[in-house]
């Protein structure tokens, strides 16, 4: 079973949820200190109860790989597993924008047809 349950990255923000952050308290605290010591890291929030770590950082200074490497150095995370998890989530999201546009277009089309039908029915009743 993978230790990472959730990993989300946007430039400037990385959030990881996994058992490492609630099962290994001392390692998680070391990870927080290591990340806070990095120039360009603005905020590090550890929620040991939820098992998540959120890092706000300057993307001009660090990349996602830099942050994952720092977590790996503390023994809090296996970077290869994190990269695989993120790659899998990106692959599943790559089709989502197309489905999202198609879904939005379909909803708009149904809305227009419903409005036209309602207008014609009201016109017929009057």
C-alpha positions as a LaTeX table, in Angstrom:
\begin{tabular}{lrrr}
\hline
Residue & $x$ (\AA) & $y$ (\AA) & $z$ (\AA) \\
\hline
Unk1 & 0.00 & 0.00 & 0.00 \\
Unk2 & 1.28 & 3.48 & $-0.85$ \\
Unk3 & 2.12 & 5.90 & 1.92 \\
Unk4 & 0.81 & 8.87 & $-0.09$ \\
Unk5 & $-2.94$ & 9.25 & $-0.16$ \\
Unk6 & $-3.06$ & 12.62 & $-1.90$ \\
Unk7 & $-0.57$ & 14.93 & $-3.58$ \\
Unk8 & $-1.54$ & 18.22 & $-5.17$ \\
Unk9 & 0.83 & 20.72 & $-6.70$ \\
Unk10 & 0.34 & 24.10 & $-8.24$ \\
Unk11 & 3.28 & 26.48 & $-8.66$ \\
Unk12 & 3.72 & 28.08 & $-5.26$ \\
Unk13 & 1.80 & 25.45 & $-3.28$ \\
Unk14 & 2.42 & 21.77 & $-2.57$ \\
Unk15 & 0.11 & 19.64 & $-0.43$ \\
Unk16 & 0.83 & 16.05 & 0.50 \\
Unk17 & $-1.39$ & 13.82 & 2.57 \\
Unk18 & $-0.12$ & 10.50 & 3.80 \\
Unk19 & 0.62 & 8.32 & 6.76 \\
Unk20 & 4.18 & 9.67 & 7.03 \\
Unk21 & 2.86 & 12.88 & 8.56 \\
Unk22 & 0.74 & 11.32 & 11.30 \\
Unk23 & 2.64 & 8.08 & 12.02 \\
Unk24 & 6.14 & 9.52 & 12.18 \\
Unk25 & 5.76 & 12.68 & 14.26 \\
Unk26 & 9.45 & 13.40 & 14.80 \\
Unk27 & 10.32 & 12.94 & 11.12 \\
Unk28 & 7.41 & 15.18 & 10.16 \\
Unk29 & 8.63 & 17.89 & 12.54 \\
Unk30 & 12.14 & 17.57 & 11.08 \\
Unk31 & 10.65 & 17.94 & 7.60 \\
Unk32 & 8.85 & 21.12 & 8.64 \\
Unk33 & 12.07 & 22.58 & 10.06 \\
Unk34 & 14.06 & 21.61 & 6.94 \\
Unk35 & 11.47 & 23.18 & 4.63 \\
Unk36 & 11.20 & 26.35 & 6.74 \\
Unk37 & 14.99 & 26.76 & 6.56 \\
Unk38 & 14.91 & 26.83 & 2.75 \\
Unk39 & 15.04 & 30.33 & 1.24 \\
Unk40 & 11.89 & 31.00 & $-0.77$ \\
Unk41 & 9.67 & 28.83 & 1.42 \\
Unk42 & 7.03 & 31.16 & 2.80 \\
Unk43 & 4.83 & 28.89 & 4.94 \\
Unk44 & 4.85 & 25.26 & 6.05 \\
Unk45 & 1.77 & 23.83 & 7.74 \\
Unk46 & 1.74 & 20.37 & 9.28 \\
Unk47 & $-1.56$ & 18.86 & 10.30 \\
Unk48 & $-0.49$ & 15.70 & 12.09 \\
Unk49 & $-4.08$ & 14.74 & 12.91 \\
Unk50 & $-5.09$ & 14.79 & 9.22 \\
Unk51 & $-1.67$ & 13.53 & 8.11 \\
Unk52 & $-1.05$ & 16.39 & 5.70 \\
Unk53 & 1.70 & 18.86 & 4.95 \\
Unk54 & 1.16 & 22.06 & 2.97 \\
Unk55 & 4.04 & 24.18 & 1.68 \\
Unk56 & 3.67 & 27.67 & 0.21 \\
Unk57 & 6.80 & 28.71 & $-1.66$ \\
Unk58 & 8.19 & 31.00 & $-4.32$ \\
Unk59 & 8.15 & 29.02 & $-7.60$ \\
Unk60 & 10.91 & 31.26 & $-8.96$ \\
Unk61 & 13.22 & 29.89 & $-6.25$ \\
Unk62 & 12.12 & 26.25 & $-5.90$ \\
Unk63 & 10.49 & 23.55 & $-7.95$ \\
Unk64 & 8.29 & 20.72 & $-6.77$ \\
Unk65 & 11.31 & 18.41 & $-7.11$ \\
Unk66 & 13.32 & 20.57 & $-4.68$ \\
Unk67 & 10.62 & 20.29 & $-2.03$ \\
Unk68 & 10.16 & 16.56 & $-2.51$ \\
Unk69 & 13.95 & 16.08 & $-2.28$ \\
Unk70 & 14.00 & 17.95 & 1.03 \\
Unk71 & 11.23 & 15.69 & 2.35 \\
Unk72 & 13.13 & 12.63 & 1.18 \\
Unk73 & 16.29 & 13.82 & 2.95 \\
Unk74 & 14.43 & 13.90 & 6.27 \\
Unk75 & 13.19 & 10.34 & 5.71 \\
Unk76 & 9.63 & 11.56 & 5.65 \\
Unk77 & 8.87 & 10.68 & 2.06 \\
Unk78 & 10.15 & 8.63 & $-0.86$ \\
Unk79 & 10.49 & 11.09 & $-3.75$ \\
Unk80 & 10.09 & 8.36 & $-6.41$ \\
Unk81 & 6.74 & 7.42 & $-4.92$ \\
Unk82 & 5.68 & 11.09 & $-4.81$ \\
Unk83 & 6.68 & 11.66 & $-8.43$ \\
Unk84 & 4.82 & 8.52 & $-9.52$ \\
Unk85 & 1.74 & 9.59 & $-7.57$ \\
Unk86 & 1.80 & 13.07 & $-9.10$ \\
Unk87 & 2.39 & 11.71 & $-12.61$ \\
Unk88 & $-0.60$ & 9.40 & $-12.19$ \\
Unk89 & $-2.85$ & 12.21 & $-11.01$ \\
Unk90 & $-1.70$ & 14.44 & $-13.88$ \\
Unk91 & $-2.41$ & 11.70 & $-16.41$ \\
Unk92 & $-5.92$ & 11.22 & $-15.08$ \\
Unk93 & $-6.52$ & 14.98 & $-15.18$ \\
Unk94 & $-5.25$ & 15.43 & $-18.74$ \\
Unk95 & $-8.58$ & 14.21 & $-20.16$ \\
Unk96 & $-10.63$ & 16.15 & $-17.62$ \\
Unk97 & $-10.51$ & 19.56 & $-19.37$ \\
Unk98 & $-11.97$ & 18.06 & $-22.53$ \\
Unk99 & $-14.71$ & 16.35 & $-20.55$ \\
Unk100 & $-15.27$ & 19.57 & $-18.60$ \\
Unk101 & $-15.70$ & 21.65 & $-21.77$ \\
Unk102 & $-17.96$ & 19.02 & $-23.33$ \\
Unk103 & $-20.01$ & 18.81 & $-20.14$ \\
Unk104 & $-20.34$ & 22.60 & $-19.91$ \\
Unk105 & $-21.33$ & 22.81 & $-23.57$ \\
Unk106 & $-23.91$ & 20.06 & $-23.11$ \\
Unk107 & $-25.43$ & 21.79 & $-20.08$ \\
Unk108 & $-25.58$ & 25.11 & $-21.97$ \\
Unk109 & $-27.23$ & 23.43 & $-24.95$ \\
Unk110 & $-29.84$ & 21.74 & $-22.76$ \\
Unk111 & $-30.47$ & 25.06 & $-21.02$ \\
Unk112 & $-31.05$ & 26.86 & $-24.33$ \\
Unk113 & $-33.37$ & 24.11 & $-25.59$ \\
Unk114 & $-35.34$ & 24.15 & $-22.34$ \\
Unk115 & $-35.69$ & 27.93 & $-22.50$ \\
Unk116 & $-36.90$ & 27.82 & $-26.14$ \\
Unk117 & $-39.39$ & 25.06 & $-25.33$ \\
Unk118 & $-40.72$ & 26.98 & $-22.35$ \\
Unk119 & $-41.07$ & 30.15 & $-24.47$ \\
Unk120 & $-43.00$ & 28.27 & $-27.17$ \\
Unk121 & $-45.30$ & 26.61 & $-24.61$ \\
Unk122 & $-46.07$ & 29.92 & $-22.95$ \\
Unk123 & $-46.71$ & 31.48 & $-26.38$ \\
Unk124 & $-49.09$ & 28.64 & $-27.26$ \\
Unk125 & $-51.01$ & 29.04 & $-24.01$ \\
Unk126 & $-51.48$ & 32.77 & $-24.52$ \\
\hline
\end{tabular}
